[in-house]
């Protein structure tokens, strides 16, 4: 009797299991492969400056985004597309900070 074994079927089975697991996780939404278009602009926002004694008009219907302050940064959640979130930034890609919570400090 020979002690040599053919390991090729075991290797192919292992590789197949890995592909099947990754495919299943991706199909059910537990795994997401980021694409460049995922970082595109969700919507454009404009700040309306409030001046005492001056009226301004806004639409009665609210925007589909909801903002929440998380760790001192304004995070937007889109209610129209579930699972779509992002950080609110200005035109220079600087995060908009929130008041009322301690903002994160640079670690020295």
TAJOKA-V46995 format. One record per residue. OMEGA is omega in degrees with one decimal (* if undefined). NEAR is the number of other ideal C-beta (glycine too) atoms within 8 Angstrom. D_FIRST is the distance of its C-alpha to the first C-alpha in Angstrom with 1 decimal. Layout:
omega->[OMEGA:OMEGA]
near->[NEAR:NEAR]
d_first->[D_FIRST:D_FIRST]
This chain:
omega->[-178.1:178.9:-179.6:179.0:176.1:-175.5:-178.5:176.9:178.9:178.7:178.7:177.3:178.4:178.9:177.8:178.1:179.3:178.9:179.4:178.5:179.4:178.5:179.0:178.0:178.8:-177.8:-177.9:173.5:178.6:-179.0:-177.9:175.9:-176.9:177.6:179.7:-179.4:176.0:-178.2:179.8:-178.3:178.4:178.9:174.9:179.9:178.0:178.0:175.1:-179.9:178.8:178.5:-179.8:178.2:-178.6:-179.3:172.3:-175.7:174.6:179.5:178.6:-179.6:-178.3:177.8:179.4:178.5:176.6:-178.2:176.6:179.4:179.5:-179.2:176.7:-179.3:-179.8:-178.9:179.6:174.9:179.3:-179.6:179.8:179.0:-175.5:177.5:-179.5:179.1:178.1:178.6:178.5:-178.8:175.6:-176.5:177.6:177.5:175.7:-178.1:176.5:-178.2:178.6:172.5:177.3:174.9:179.1:179.5:180.0:179.5:179.3:178.7:-179.2:*]
near->[2:3:4:4:4:5:6:6:7:7:8:8:8:8:8:8:8:8:8:8:8:9:8:8:9:11:6:6:7:5:7:5:5:5:5:4:5:6:5:5:4:8:6:4:5:4:4:6:4:6:5:4:3:6:3:6:3:5:3:3:3:3:4:6:10:6:9:7:10:6:5:10:14:12:12:12:10:11:7:4:5:5:5:8:7:7:9:11:8:6:3:5:5:6:8:10:8:10:4:4:8:4:8:6:4:3:3:2]
d_first->[0.0:3.7:6.6:9.0:11.1:14.1:17.1:19.8:20.3:20.7:23.2:25.1:25.3:26.7:29.2:30.2:30.9:33.1:35.1:35.5:36.7:39.1:40.4:41.0:42.8:44.9:45.8:47.1:49.1:47.2:46.3:49.0:48.6:52.0:53.8:56.9:59.1:58.3:60.6:63.5:66.8:67.0:70.8:73.8:75.9:79.4:81.2:84.7:87.0:89.2:92.8:95.1:97.5:95.7:93.9:90.6:89.0:85.4:83.8:83.8:80.2:77.7:75.0:71.4:70.3:70.6:70.7:69.5:69.8:66.5:66.4:69.7:68.6:69.8:66.8:67.4:65.6:66.1:66.8:66.5:62.9:61.0:58.8:60.8:62.2:63.5:65.6:69.3:70.1:73.2:73.5:72.3:69.0:70.3:69.4:72.3:72.8:73.9:76.7:76.5:73.1:72.3:70.9:67.8:68.7:67.1:64.7:66.0]
